Amino acid sequence: MAPTVPQPRMPTERNDPVRRWYENELGWATVPGPGPVRLVTGLRFDVLQLPAEAGFAALRHLGPKAPVALRGETMRLLVGAGSADELPGLLDWLEWGGIPLGLTAIGAGGRIDAPTPPGWSGSRGAAVWLRPPEPGCEVEPTLPALVSLPAMAGGGTAPHSDPAVGSGLVRLVDTAATHCHRVRLRRRSRQPLAFS
């Protein structure tokens, strides 16, 4: 009797419904391999990370369809691909450079933990969507991005975003920086003074 050879198993990651949702429903790249699903940044979007307290105040400067995620005390705002590279120069231009704000960006080559898809149950402490992306819709038109960096470099006025997107990256970053700074000052004022 010939030994039976089992059918090859599909890799576990292909059976992961969260991974399938991101790849098939949204068309977003995920990091291959076992473990929690991670999204690749810099292809379709970049991410601005900031304290959640500051992020809630900045939400009004995002278009209503721009995806926003929350993980613990950190908010992640999806912005146009390439925005992470612009953040340091933009902060300098807005006169926030050199001030520790807690505002960072993740761009090309970066990764973030994939928030639990809307309506699904996730593990405790996992990232969740505050404003989920819409399956079947292109995310790029909903994201704040710089339209024209040469206007900034030439001393012109600040670039403007497409009106359909709402506020642009410049306004979002300025607002986020302002609220990050306020949160930082508030936290410092709560710390007891040390006397020697």
SEVOKE-426271 format. One line per field, with one value per atom (N, C-alpha, C, CB): residue in one letter; atom name; x, y, z. Coordinates in steps of 0.001 Angstrom, whole numbers, plus 524288, in hexadecimal, padded with zeros to 5 digits. Glycine has a CB too. Example, Ala and Ser with C-alpha at 12.3 -4.5 7.8 and 13.67 -1.06 7.14 Angstrom:
aa <- (a,a,a,a,s,s,s,s)
at <- (N,CA,C,CB,N,CA,C,CB)
east <- (83386,8300C,83390,82C2C,83232,83566,83264,83704)
north <- (7E9C6,7EE6C,7F31C,7EE87,7F736,7FBDC,8001E,7FDAA)
up <- (81E78,81E78,81E78,82356,81BA8,81BE4,81EBE,8165D)
This chain:
aa <- (m,m,m,m,a,a,a,a,p,p,p,p,t,t,t,t,v,v,v,v,p,p,p,p,q,q,q,q,p,p,p,p,r,r,r,r,m,m,m,m,p,p,p,p,t,t,t,t,e,e,e,e,r,r,r,r,n,n,n,n,d,d,d,d,p,p,p,p,v,v,v,v,r,r,r,r,r,r,r,r,w,w,w,w,y,y,y,y,e,e,e,e,n,n,n,n,e,e,e,e,l,l,l,l,g,g,g,g,w,w,w,w,a,a,a,a,t,t,t,t,v,v,v,v,p,p,p,p,g,g,g,g,p,p,p,p,g,g,g,g,p,p,p,p,v,v,v,v,r,r,r,r,l,l,l,l,v,v,v,v,t,t,t,t,g,g,g,g,l,l,l,l,r,r,r,r,f,f,f,f,d,d,d,d,v,v,v,v,l,l,l,l,q,q,q,q,l,l,l,l,p,p,p,p,a,a,a,a,e,e,e,e,a,a,a,a,g,g,g,g,f,f,f,f,a,a,a,a,a,a,a,a,l,l,l,l,r,r,r,r,h,h,h,h,l,l,l,l,g,g,g,g,p,p,p,p,k,k,k,k,a,a,a,a,p,p,p,p,v,v,v,v,a,a,a,a,l,l,l,l,r,r,r,r,g,g,g,g,e,e,e,e,t,t,t,t,m,m,m,m,r,r,r,r,l,l,l,l,l,l,l,l,v,v,v,v,g,g,g,g,a,a,a,a,g,g,g,g,s,s,s,s,a,a,a,a,d,d,d,d,e,e,e,e,l,l,l,l,p,p,p,p,g,g,g,g,l,l,l,l,l,l,l,l,d,d,d,d,w,w,w,w,l,l,l,l,e,e,e,e,w,w,w,w,g,g,g,g,g,g,g,g,i,i,i,i,p,p,p,p,l,l,l,l,g,g,g,g,l,l,l,l,t,t,t,t,a,a,a,a,i,i,i,i,g,g,g,g,a,a,a,a,g,g,g,g,g,g,g,g,r,r,r,r,i,i,i,i,d,d,d,d,a,a,a,a,p,p,p,p,t,t,t,t,p,p,p,p,p,p,p,p,g,g,g,g,w,w,w,w,s,s,s,s,g,g,g,g,s,s,s,s,r,r,r,r,g,g,g,g,a,a,a,a,a,a,a,a,v,v,v,v,w,w,w,w,l,l,l,l,r,r,r,r,p,p,p,p,p,p,p,p,e,e,e,e,p,p,p,p,g,g,g,g,c,c,c,c,e,e,e,e,v,v,v,v,e,e,e,e,p,p,p,p,t,t,t,t,l,l,l,l,p,p,p,p,a,a,a,a,l,l,l,l,v,v,v,v,s,s,s,s,l,l,l,l,p,p,p,p,a,a,a,a,m,m,m,m,a,a,a,a,g,g,g,g,g,g,g,g,g,g,g,g,t,t,t,t,a,a,a,a,p,p,p,p,h,h,h,h,s,s,s,s,d,d,d,d,p,p,p,p,a,a,a,a,v,v,v,v,g,g,g,g,s,s,s,s,g,g,g,g,l,l,l,l,v,v,v,v,r,r,r,r,l,l,l,l,v,v,v,v,d,d,d,d,t,t,t,t,a,a,a,a,a,a,a,a,t,t,t,t,h,h,h,h,c,c,c,c,h,h,h,h,r,r,r,r,v,v,v,v,r,r,r,r,l,l,l,l,r,r,r,r,r,r,r,r,r,r,r,r,s,s,s,s,r,r,r,r,q,q,q,q,p,p,p,p,l,l,l,l,a,a,a,a,f,f,f,f,s,s,s,s)
at <- (N,CA,C,CB,N,CA,C,CB,N,CA,C,CB,N,CA,C,CB,N,CA,C,CB,N,CA,C,CB,N,CA,C,CB,N,CA,C,CB,N,CA,C,CB,N,CA,C,CB,N,CA,C,CB,N,CA,C,CB,N,CA,C,CB,N,CA,C,CB,N,CA,C,CB,N,CA,C,CB,N,CA,C,CB,N,CA,C,CB,N,CA,C,CB,N,CA,C,CB,N,CA,C,CB,N,CA,C,CB,N,CA,C,CB,N,CA,C,CB,N,CA,C,CB,N,CA,C,CB,N,CA,C,CB,N,CA,C,CB,N,CA,C,CB,N,CA,C,CB,N,CA,C,CB,N,CA,C,CB,N,CA,C,CB,N,CA,C,CB,N,CA,C,CB,N,CA,C,CB,N,CA,C,CB,N,CA,C,CB,N,CA,C,CB,N,CA,C,CB,N,CA,C,CB,N,CA,C,CB,N,CA,C,CB,N,CA,C,CB,N,CA,C,CB,N,CA,C,CB,N,CA,C,CB,N,CA,C,CB,N,CA,C,CB,N,CA,C,CB,N,CA,C,CB,N,CA,C,CB,N,CA,C,CB,N,CA,C,CB,N,CA,C,CB,N,CA,C,CB,N,CA,C,CB,N,CA,C,CB,N,CA,C,CB,N,CA,C,CB,N,CA,C,CB,N,CA,C,CB,N,CA,C,CB,N,CA,C,CB,N,CA,C,CB,N,CA,C,CB,N,CA,C,CB,N,CA,C,CB,N,CA,C,CB,N,CA,C,CB,N,CA,C,CB,N,CA,C,CB,N,CA,C,CB,N,CA,C,CB,N,CA,C,CB,N,CA,C,CB,N,CA,C,CB,N,CA,C,CB,N,CA,C,CB,N,CA,C,CB,N,CA,C,CB,N,CA,C,CB,N,CA,C,CB,N,CA,C,CB,N,CA,C,CB,N,CA,C,CB,N,CA,C,CB,N,CA,C,CB,N,CA,C,CB,N,CA,C,CB,N,CA,C,CB,N,CA,C,CB,N,CA,C,CB,N,CA,C,CB,N,CA,C,CB,N,CA,C,CB,N,CA,C,CB,N,CA,C,CB,N,CA,C,CB,N,CA,C,CB,N,CA,C,CB,N,CA,C,CB,N,CA,C,CB,N,CA,C,CB,N,CA,C,CB,N,CA,C,CB,N,CA,C,CB,N,CA,C,CB,N,CA,C,CB,N,CA,C,CB,N,CA,C,CB,N,CA,C,CB,N,CA,C,CB,N,CA,C,CB,N,CA,C,CB,N,CA,C,CB,N,CA,C,CB,N,CA,C,CB,N,CA,C,CB,N,CA,C,CB,N,CA,C,CB,N,CA,C,CB,N,CA,C,CB,N,CA,C,CB,N,CA,C,CB,N,CA,C,CB,N,CA,C,CB,N,CA,C,CB,N,CA,C,CB,N,CA,C,CB,N,CA,C,CB,N,CA,C,CB,N,CA,C,CB,N,CA,C,CB,N,CA,C,CB,N,CA,C,CB,N,CA,C,CB,N,CA,C,CB,N,CA,C,CB,N,CA,C,CB,N,CA,C,CB,N,CA,C,CB,N,CA,C,CB,N,CA,C,CB,N,CA,C,CB,N,CA,C,CB,N,CA,C,CB,N,CA,C,CB,N,CA,C,CB,N,CA,C,CB,N,CA,C,CB,N,CA,C,CB,N,CA,C,CB,N,CA,C,CB,N,CA,C,CB,N,CA,C,CB,N,CA,C,CB,N,CA,C,CB,N,CA,C,CB,N,CA,C,CB,N,CA,C,CB,N,CA,C,CB,N,CA,C,CB,N,CA,C,CB,N,CA,C,CB,N,CA,C,CB,N,CA,C,CB,N,CA,C,CB,N,CA,C,CB,N,CA,C,CB,N,CA,C,CB,N,CA,C,CB,N,CA,C,CB,N,CA,C,CB,N,CA,C,CB,N,CA,C,CB,N,CA,C,CB,N,CA,C,CB,N,CA,C,CB,N,CA,C,CB,N,CA,C,CB,N,CA,C,CB,N,CA,C,CB,N,CA,C,CB,N,CA,C,CB,N,CA,C,CB,N,CA,C,CB,N,CA,C,CB,N,CA,C,CB,N,CA,C,CB,N,CA,C,CB,N,CA,C,CB,N,CA,C,CB,N,CA,C,CB,N,CA,C,CB,N,CA,C,CB)
east <- (8033D,80000,80376,7FC4A,8025F,80587,80423,804AF,80839,8070E,80416,80C2C,80073,7FD70,8007A,7F7F0,800C2,8037B,7FF5A,806F6,7FFC4,7FBCD,7FC29,7FC65,7F7B3,7F78C,7FAC4,7F1CB,7FD7D,80075,7FCC2,803CC,7FE78,7FB57,7FC4C,7FC97,7F829,7F8D1,7FBAC,7F36B,7FF13,801AE,7FDA9,80560,7FEE2,7FB51,7F9B7,7FDC9,7FD61,7FC17,7F7C8,800EB,7F747,7F31C,7EDC6,7F424,7EDC0,7E8DD,7E72F,7E95E,7EA64,7E946,7E532,7EE57,7E07B,7DC65,7DDBF,7D740,7E0B4,7E241,7E5D3,7E506,7E997,7ED32,7EA2F,7F170,7E694,7E372,7E043,7DFCE,7DE0D,7DAEE,7DE43,7D89B,7E2F4,7E659,7E82B,7EB10,7E9D3,7EBE5,7E7A7,7EEEA,7E358,7DF57,7DB3B,7DCB1,7D973,7D557,7D77D,7D288,7DC37,7DE6E,7E2DE,7E05D,7E554,7E9C2,7EEAB,7E869,7EF28,7F3B3,7F7AD,7F216,7FC9C,800D1,80173,80602,8023C,80359,808C7,7FF1C,80B09,81027,80F5D,812F2,81205,81154,813A5,813E0,81191,813AA,80FA0,81839,8110E,80D71,80D1E,80F27,80957,808C1,8049A,80DE0,8042E,8002A,800EB,80043,7FCA0,7FCCF,7FEFD,7F74C,802B6,80510,80460,80B00,80350,80289,8078C,7FE01,8089B,80D30,80BBF,80F2B,80EE6,80DF6,81163,80F00,81007,8132B,81174,818A9,80DD4,80BF4,806ED,80B12,802EF,7FDE3,7FCE9,7F978,7FFBA,7FF0A,803D0,7FA0D,80486,80839,804F2,80C40,80771,804A7,8071A,8049E,803DA,8058B,803E7,80328,8079C,8067A,806E8,80A35,80341,8034E,80049,80102,800F5,7FDE7,7F80E,7FF52,7F515,7EF7D,7ECC8,7ECEE,7EE4F,7EBE4,7EC70,7EE58,7F103,7F1DB,7EF26,7F7BA,7EEFC,7EC9D,7E6C9,7ED88,7E40D,7DE6D,7DD5B,7DBF6,7E0B6,7E006,7E13E,7E383,7E49A,7E62C,7E269,7EBA0,7DEE7,7DB71,7D821,7D7EE,7D6CF,7D36F,7D624,7D1B2,7DB4A,7DE30,7DF1B,7E360,7DC7C,7DCB5,7D787,7DDFE,7D7C0,7D2E8,7CFF8,7D3F8,7CAD0,7C7B6,7C8C5,7C210,7CB42,7CC4B,7D1F7,7CAD6,7D53D,7DAC0,7DB16,7DE19,7DD55,7DD9C,7E104,7DFB4,7DF38,7E1ED,7E1AB,7DF73,7E61C,7E656,7E849,7E9EC,7E71D,7E8B7,7EAF1,7E417,7EF64,7F1A4,7F38E,7F63B,7F0D6,7F239,7F1C2,7F7C1,7F5F2,7F614,7F84E,7F93E,7F8C4,7FAFB,7F6E9,7FFC8,7F660,7F2DE,7F62B,7EF74,7F415,7F6B5,7F325,7F833,7F4F2,7F20C,7F473,7F21A,7F161,7F36D,7F3B5,7EFFB,7F83B,7F931,7FB65,7FCFF,7FBCD,7FDB5,80329,7FDB1,80419,8094B,80D42,8095C,811B4,815BC,8158E,81537,81152,810C4,814BB,80B44,81639,819FE,81F34,81ACD,820C0,825A8,82556,8270A,820A5,81FE6,81F5A,81B22,81E3B,81D06,82155,81BEE,8264D,82A42,82AA0,82F89,82AB3,82AF4,82609,82BCE,821A1,81CAE,81C83,81810,81E4C,81E83,8222E,82042,826A0,82A39,82796,82F49,8250A,8227A,81E2B,82034,81B83,81756,8196D,8135A,81E90,82154,8205C,81FB3,81FBE,81F5B,8244A,81A96,82806,82CC0,82FCD,83030,83204,8353F,83228,83890,82D07,829CE,827EE,82508,828FF,82733,82146,829D3,81EA5,818EC,8164C,8172E,81919,8168E,81388,812F0,814BF,81249,8164F,8104C,8153E,818E3,81601,81B82,81901,816B2,81943,8174C,81632,8181E,816F9,81577,81B15,81A78,81C9F,81D10,81F39,82137,8248A,82468,8235F,82643,82468,82BE9,82088,81E88,81A1E,81CB0,818AA,8147A,8116C,816A4,80C5B,80926,805D6,805A8,8045E,800CA,7FB8F,80028,7F947,7F441,7EFF1,7F324,7ECF8,7E87D,7E484,7E5E3,7E1A3,7DD8A,7D989,7DAE9,7D819,7D428,7CF16,7D30B,7CC3E,7C76F,7C376,7C506,7C121,7BD36,7BF6B,7B9F5,7C493,7C70B,7C8E1,7CBAD,7C94F,7CB77,7D151,7C8C2,7D433,7D9E1,7DBD5,7DC78,7E0CC,7E312,7E33C,7E89A,7E35A,7E380,7E888,7E30F,7E806,7EC92,7EE24,7F115,7EB63,7ECA9,7EAF7,7EA04,7ED6F,7EBED,7E65E,7EFD7,7E373,7DE15,7DD63,7DA06,7D993,7D856,7D47C,7D61F,7D5CA,7D202,7CEDA,7D4C7,7D18E,7CF2F,7D16E,7D048,7CE89,7D0B3,7D0D3,7CD8B,7D464,7D45C,7CF9E,7D982,7CDE1,7C95B,7CB28,7C5DE,7C999,7CB04,7C912,7C8C5,7CC41,7CAD5,7CBB2,7C554,7CD77,7CE66,7D43D,7CB64,7D5FE,7DB71,7DC3D,7DCFE,7E045,7E134,7E40A,7E45B,7E72A,7EA8B,7E7B0,7ED6A,7E333,7E09E,7DE9E,7DC2F,7DE40,7DC3B,7E07F,7D932,7E572,7E9C5,7EC22,7EDF4,7ED5E,7F016,7F584,7F07A,7F722,7FC4A,7FDF8,7FC44,8030F,80501,803CD,80AF5,801D0,800BC,80568,7FBD6,807D7,80C12,81037,809FA,81469,818B6,81BD8,81C46,81C5C,81F5F,81D57,81F58,8184C,81636,81883,8103A,81955,81BAC,8215D,81B2D,82442,829D9,82AEC,82C4E,82775,82839,82629,825B4,82490,822A3,81D16,8261A,81A61,814F6,8114A,81352,80C6A,8088C,8088C,80317,80626,805E5,802BF,80377,80449,8016A,7FBE9,80452,7F869,7F310,7F1CE,7EF3C,7EE60,7ECDA,7E831,7EB8D,7E6F8,7E249,7DD9C,7E1C7,7DA26,7D5C0,7D25E,7D26F,7D240,7CF17,7D13F,7CEBF,7D64A,7D8C3,7D7EF,7DE94,7D6B8,7D644,7DB66,7D4E7,7DD2F,7E204,7E6A9,7E282,7EAB5,7EF69,7F332,7F20B,7F782,7FB75,7FDB4,7FFCA,7FE6C,800B5,7FD44,80167,7F849,7F4B3,7F472,7EF36,7F43D,7F401,7F8D6,7F36C,7FD7A,80253,802B8,80712,8013E,80175,7FDC4,80016,7F914,7F553,7F73A,7EFFD,7F924,7FB14,7FFA9,7FCBD,80339,807BD,805F8,80B8D,8024F,80046,7FDF7,7FC23,7FABB,7F83C,7FC21,7F3C5,7FFFE,8041D,80717,807EC,8083E,80B0D,807BF,80C76,802BB,7FF3F,7FF04,7F9B8,7FE9F,7FE80,80394,7FD9F,807EB,80D09,80D6F,81173,80BC6,80BF6,80854,80A7D,803BC,80005,8023E,7FACF,804AB,806F7,80B7B,808DC,80E99,812F8,81106,81680,80CBF,80AC2,8086F,806A6,80701,804DB,8091A,80186,80DF8,8122F,813B2,816FF,814A1,81636,81B94,8163E,81C57,8215D,82535,820CB,82A03,82E23,8314C,831C8,8317F,834AA,8393A,8315A,83DB3,84236,84325,8470B)
north <- (7FB76,80000,804DA,7FFF4,8085F,80D21,810EE,80FC1,81383,81747,81BFC,8191C,81DE2,82274,8275B,82293,82AAF,82FA6,833CC,83127,83670,83A68,83EF8,83C63,84157,84600,84A4D,847DB,84D6E,851AD,85581,85482,85758,85B23,86092,85AEE,863A1,8691E,86BC6,86BDB,86F78,87232,874A4,87660,8749A,87695,87C30,87635,87F59,884D6,88590,887CF,881FE,88280,88151,87EDC,87E63,87D17,88154,877F1,8852D,8894C,88D04,88C4D,88D33,89095,89664,88F98,897F4,89D75,89EE2,89E89,89B9A,89C81,89CB4,8982C,8990A,898F6,89DF2,8942F,89FE5,8A4B8,8A93E,8A606,8A9D1,8AE1F,8AD86,8AE77,8A8DA,8A80F,8A802,8A304,8A54C,8A495,8A8E8,89F69,8AA91,8AE8C,8B412,8AE40,8B514,8BA57,8BAC7,8BC07,8B665,8B68C,8B8B0,8B9CB,8B815,8BA06,8B5AA,8BC45,8B705,8B33A,8B1F3,8B557,8ACF1,8AB36,8A8BB,8A749,8A88F,8A62C,8A046,8A838,89D59,897A9,89542,89534,890C7,88DF1,88D0B,890CF,889AE,88876,88D00,8836E,88C8C,8908A,8947A,8934A,89890,89C86,89F06,8A0C2,8A075,8A2E1,8A864,8A2F8,8A9AB,8AEE5,8B12A,8AEBA,8B63E,8B8FB,8BBBB,8BCF2,8BBB6,8BE51,8C402,8BB85,8C79F,8CD2C,8CF05,8D075,8D386,8D5D4,8D45E,8D44E,8D0BD,8CF3B,8D221,8C94B,8D174,8D403,8D866,8D008,8D847,8DC2E,8DC41,8DB19,8E095,8E109,8E1CA,8E5B3,8E1DB,8E253,8E690,8DD1B,8EA13,8EDB4,8EB53,8F358,8EADC,8E8D6,8ED42,8E44F,8ED85,8F18E,8EFAA,8F6B1,8F241,8F0B6,8F11D,8F426,8ED5E,8ED40,8F242,8E88E,8F461,8F92B,8FD9B,8FAC3,8FE19,90217,90097,902E5,8FB9E,8F9C9,8FAE7,8F410,8FA3F,8FB4B,900FD,8F9EC,90483,90A0E,90B31,90D67,90811,908F8,90684,906D3,90326,9005C,903F7,8FCC6,9087B,90BFB,90E05,91090,90D5C,90F25,90AC6,91173,90670,90218,901C2,8FCD7,90034,8FF2F,8FACF,8FDC4,8FAA1,8F6C3,8F11E,8F7E6,8F056,8EAFE,8E960,8EA69,8ECD8,8EB7E,8E7A4,8F07F,8E304,8DF12,8E0C9,8D9FE,8DF60,8E0A0,8DBCE,8E589,8DA57,8D5D3,8D784,8D184,8D455,8D55A,8D05A,8D765,8D0E1,8CC6B,8CE7D,8C9B5,8CD18,8CF04,8D4E9,8CD53,8D77B,8DD2B,8DFC1,8DEC7,8DCCB,8DED9,8DED4,8DBA3,8E34D,8E3AD,8E38D,8E8BD,8E110,8E0C4,8E314,8DB08,8E741,8E9DA,8E843,8EFED,8E611,8E4B6,8E9A6,8E07B,8EA6A,8EEF0,8ED00,8F2EA,8F076,8EEFD,8EC9F,8F3AA,8E8D0,8E671,8EAB5,8E20C,8EAA0,8EE91,8F2D1,8F0FC,8F31A,8F723,8F67E,8F709,8F1B2,8F0D1,8F370,8EAEF,8F350,8F5D4,8FBBD,8F468,8FDDB,90385,90597,90504,9022A,903FB,90746,8FF65,905AF,908F3,90E77,9064C,90EDD,913FB,9172F,91353,9148B,91732,91954,91374,91641,91827,91CCE,913C6,91CA6,92129,925EF,91FDF,92533,92982,92BFA,92797,928A1,92A7C,92C66,92625,92C77,92E40,92ABE,933C9,925AE,921CE,91E79,91E56,91F49,91C1A,91C92,91DB1,9184F,91845,917F7,91D03,91802,917A2,911FC,91B99,90F5F,909EC,909C3,9073C,907EA,90814,902CB,90A3D,8FE97,8F97F,8F87F,8F911,8FB7E,8FAF7,8F884,90064,8F3D3,8F111,8EF1F,8EC71,8ED81,8EB7C,8E64D,8EF7B,8E2F2,8DDEC,8DDE9,8D913,8DD55,8DD81,8D8B9,8E240,8D998,8D557,8D190,8D785,8CC95,8C881,8C798,8C9D7,8CA87,8C9EC,8C5FC,8CF1E,8C4D4,8C122,8C2D0,8BB8C,8C1AE,8C289,8BDAD,8C783,8BCCC,8B884,8B9BB,8B7B3,8B5EF,8B6AA,8B70B,8B224,8BB52,8BB9E,8B75C,8C10A,8B5C5,8B1E7,8B417,8B06B,8B125,8B317,8B485,8AEF3,8B85F,8BA19,8B5AD,8BE98,8B561,8B15F,8AC25,8B09E,8AB96,8A6B4,8A742,8A547,8A2E6,8A324,8A228,89F12,8A538,8A4B2,8A3A3,8A997,8A2E0,8A1E4,8A6F5,89F89,8A664,8AAF0,8ADFE,8A93D,8B31E,8B674,8B6EB,8B46C,8B423,8B46E,8B9B3,8AFEC,8BB41,8C016,8BF79,8C16E,8C3C6,8C3CA,8C879,8C3EF,8C82B,8CC7F,8D02B,8CA82,8D537,8D931,8DAD5,8DDFF,8DB5A,8DC66,8D85A,8E236,8D431,8D001,8D179,8CB07,8CF02,8CFAD,8CCDD,8CD8F,8CEA2,8CC3A,8C836,8D067,8C345,8BF52,8C0E7,8B9F5,8BFD6,8C0FC,8C69C,8BFA3,8C9F2,8CF75,8D098,8D31C,8D3C4,8D56D,8D8F7,8D847,8D7F3,8DB13,8E02F,8D7F0,8E027,8E498,8E9D8,8E391,8EA29,8EF3A,8F173,8EEC9,8EE37,8F00B,8F1F1,8EBC4,8F153,8F265,8F7CF,8EE58,8FA77,8FF7A,8FE98,90238,90206,901AB,90712,8FDCF,907B2,90C95,90CA4,90D40,910F7,91172,913CE,914C4,917A3,91A6D,91C15,91F27,9191F,91A91,91F25,915F1,91FEF,92463,929A6,92469,92A1F,92F08,93030,92ED3,92C09,92CCC,92E57,927D7,92BA1,92C97,9320B,92881,93405,93926,93D92,93959,93C57,9406C,9420C,9450F,93EFF,9404D,93ECB,93D9D,93EBC,93D52,93771,93F41,935D6,93042,92D70,92F58,928A0,925A7,92470,92099,92390,92246,91CE1,9265F,91A37,91503,91580,9115A,9112E,910DA,91201,90B56,91587,916D4,9121B,91AF6,90E3A,909A3,90691,9062B,90713,9043D,9070F,90387,90BF3,90EF4,911C9,90B5E,911DC,91494,91195,9155A,91453,911E6,91061,9157C,90E32,90C5E,910D2,909A2,91566,919CE,91B31,91EA0,91BDA,91D3A,918E2,91E5A,91401,90F97,90F65,90A7C,90FE0,90F9A,9142B,90F8F,918D6,91D52,91C91,9225B,91AC1,919C4,9156E,91859,91128,90CC8,90E88,90831,9118C,9136F,916E9,91670,91A5C,91DCE,91AA4,92185,916CA,913A8,91009,9106F,90E08,90AE6,90E36,908A9,91307,91696,917C0,91BBE,918B1,919B9,91509,91B17,9105C,90B9F,90B1F,906BA,90C14,90BB7,90F9C,90CB0,91477,91870,91707,91DD2,9150F,91385,90F21,911D8,90B50,906E6,908B5,902A4,90C4C,90E56,91168,911CB,91441,91767,913F9,91B46,90F2C,90B8D,908E2,90770,90913,90673,909BF,9057F,90716,90A03,90C77,90675,910FF,913AE,9111D,9198B,910C7,90E72,912DD,90AB5,912D5,916C9,913FC,919D9,916A1,91427,91654,914D3)
up <- (80000,80000,80000,804B0,7FC74,7FBFF,80066,7F695,802A6,806D4,8049D,8098D,8079F,805EE,80742,80885,80376,80442,80554,7FF64,809BE,80AE8,8071A,81089,80642,802F0,80585,801FF,80263,804C0,8076E,8009A,80BE2,80EC7,80CA8,814A6,80CD2,80B5E,80FD5,80A34,80EA1,812D7,81682,810AA,81B87,81F7D,81E63,824D7,81C76,81BA3,81795,819F8,813DF,80FF8,81252,80B58,8169A,81931,81CFF,81C06,81DD2,82197,81F4D,82315,8219B,81F65,81FBE,8222B,823B0,8241E,81F93,8296D,81E85,81A29,814FE,819F7,8144E,80F7F,80EF6,80F6C,81354,8131E,8112C,8188E,8134F,811B4,80C10,8154F,80AB4,8056F,80144,80535,80233,7FE2F,7FE21,7FEF4,802A9,802E6,80213,80822,8042F,803D3,7FFE0,80918,7FE9E,7FB03,7FD8B,7F64B,802BC,80590,80641,80AE8,80604,806B8,80C85,8046E,80D99,812E6,812FD,814E0,8179B,81849,81876,81D5C,8150A,81512,81A07,81032,81B6C,81FDD,82411,8221B,827BB,82BFF,82FDF,82ED4,83353,83757,835E9,83843,83917,8380D,832AE,83C4F,8304A,82B25,82BB6,8288D,82854,82849,822D8,829DF,822A8,81DB2,81C17,81E1D,8170B,814E5,813CF,80FD1,815C9,814C8,81052,819B8,80E25,80A00,80487,80AB4,80406,7FED9,7FD87,7FE8F,800B5,7FFC9,803AB,80019,80802,80C14,80F9C,80F45,81258,816A9,81B90,815D4,8200F,824F8,82853,827E0,82A6B,82E79,833A3,82DB2,83747,83C7E,8405D,83DFA,84403,847FB,84CB3,845E1,8512D,855B9,8547C,85A82,85657,8552C,856E8,857CC,85B58,85D4B,85952,8628A,85701,852F9,84DE5,85201,84CB8,847E9,8479D,84753,84BF0,84BDE,84A86,8512A,84C5B,84B21,84565,84EA8,84302,83D8E,8399B,83CA9,83B5D,837C1,83465,83AC1,83660,83358,82E70,836B7,82E20,82989,8259B,82B31,8266A,822B2,81FE0,8257B,81B0A,81843,81B02,8127B,81A8D,81D66,81BD0,81CA7,81759,8159E,81660,80FF4,81884,8196C,81DF8,81A94,81D0E,82130,825CD,81EF8,82A81,82F60,832DB,83229,8351E,8389A,83DFE,8364C,841DD,84737,84979,84A91,84C07,84EDD,85413,84BB0,85827,85D52,85D82,85ECD,85EE2,85F48,85A68,863FB,85629,8514B,84CF9,84FA0,84A5F,845E6,840F6,84626,83CFC,837EA,833C5,83686,83157,82D37,827FF,82DEE,82487,81F63,81C18,81CAF,8199B,81646,8111A,818F2,80D52,8082B,80851,804A3,804F1,8047F,80332,8003E,805CD,80510,80936,7FFBC,80C24,8102C,81496,81267,815D5,81A0B,818D0,81AF0,813D7,8124A,812DE,80CA6,81251,8128B,8181D,80F6D,81BE8,82130,823A9,8249D,823AB,82633,823D9,825D6,81EAD,81C22,81D19,8164A,81D2B,81E26,823B9,81D33,82786,82CEE,82D6E,8309F,82ABF,82AC0,82863,827B1,823EB,82132,82489,81C04,82797,82B05,8304D,82BE2,830D2,83589,83A41,836D9,8393F,83D65,83DB4,83C89,83A3E,83A18,83F2D,8357D,840F1,8459F,84AB1,845B3,84A78,84F30,84F99,84F09,85403,8548A,8551A,8594E,85118,850F3,851CE,84BD4,850C2,850D1,84BD3,85578,847BA,8429D,83EF8,84076,83D2A,839C1,834E6,83CAF,8310D,82C38,82ACA,827AF,8286F,82676,820A4,8295A,81D8E,817E5,8153E,815BB,810D4,80D94,810C4,80907,81027,812E9,81876,812FF,81A3E,81F8B,81FD1,821A1,8249D,82591,82A62,8263D,82A56,82EF6,82FD9,82E5E,834BA,835E3,83353,83BEB,830E3,82E44,83255,82A66,8323B,835CB,83488,8357A,83874,837B1,833D9,83CFC,82FD7,82C20,82EF5,827DC,82CEE,82F7E,8300A,82C75,834B1,835BB,8375F,8310F,8377A,83909,83EA7,83557,84159,846A5,8464A,84A5F,84930,84937,84EAC,84706,84F19,85435,8575A,853AB,85C5B,85FD6,85EEF,865A5,85E71,85D91,857D9,860A0,8545C,84ECA,84C98,84BBD,8485E,845B5,84398,84132,843AC,841AD,83E16,8463C,83AAB,8373A,839DF,83208,83A23,83BBA,836F8,83E43,8329F,82D88,829CC,82B94,828CF,8258D,81FC9,82644,81CE6,81735,814FD,814B1,8107D,80DFE,809FD,80B62,80AA1,806BE,80158,80844,7FD75,7F814,7F674,7F73E,7FA10,7F8C9,7F8FD,7FC98,7F57B,7F596,7FA4E,7F06B,7FD61,8020A,800BF,805FE,7FCA1,7FB7D,7FB09,7F68D,7F866,7F7F6,7FD21,7F442,8012B,8062F,809D7,808CA,80859,80BEB,80B2D,80B3B,80F7E,80F0E,80CBE,8147A,8094B,806E0,80522,80231,80453,80223,7FC5A,80321,7FA85,7F4F3,7F233,7F3FC,7F4C2,7F238,7F61F,7EF58,7F67C,7F9F0,7F7D2,7FAC8,7F295,7F0AF,7F2B7,7EACC,7F3AA,7F5B9,7FB10,7F60D,7FE3B,80364,802E0,806B7,7FF8A,7FEFE,7FCDE,7FB71,7F989,7F73B,7FA93,7F208,7FF60,802D3,801A5,80282,7FE62,7FD13,8016F,7F80B,8003D,80424,804E9,8028C,8092C,80A64,80637,80FDA,804F5,80112,80304,7FFBC,7FF6D,800C0,7FEA9,7FE91,80155,7FF82,7FBE0,8042B,7F989,7F657,7F9E4,7F3A3,7F86B,7FBD0,7FD25,7F943,7F9BA,7FADB,7FF6F,7F619,80081,804C2,809E8,803B3,809D0,80EA5,80F7A,8136F,81432,81580,8136F,81B67,81215,81019,81466,80C56,812C7,81668,819AD,81377,8175F,81A43,81EEA,816A6,81DFC,8223F,8264C,8201B,82488,8281C,82B8E,82516,82936,82C39,8300A,8288E,82E58,831DC,8367B,82EEA,83571,839A0,83D38,83759,83AF4,83E16,8417C,83A88,83F46,84246,846C3,83EB5,845BD,849D3,84E4B,84796,84D03,8511D,853D8,84ECC,85102,8537B,85771,84F51,855FB,8597C,85E57,8569B,85DA2,86215,865BE,86029,8638B,866BB,869CC,86349,86731,869BD,86E3D,865C3,86D66,87185,8760B,86F4D,874D0,878E1,87C2E,87676,879AE,87C92,87FFE,878C5,87DF6,88111,885C2,87DB4,8852A,8897F,88DCD,88786,88C91,89077,893AE,88DCA,891BD,89493,89947,890FA,89DC1,8A261,8A198,8A732,8A3D8,8A381,8A730,8A4C8,8A584,8A8C9,8AB41,8A57D,8B058,8B31F,8B5A6,8B758,8B5B6,8B82E,8BD87,8B4E2)
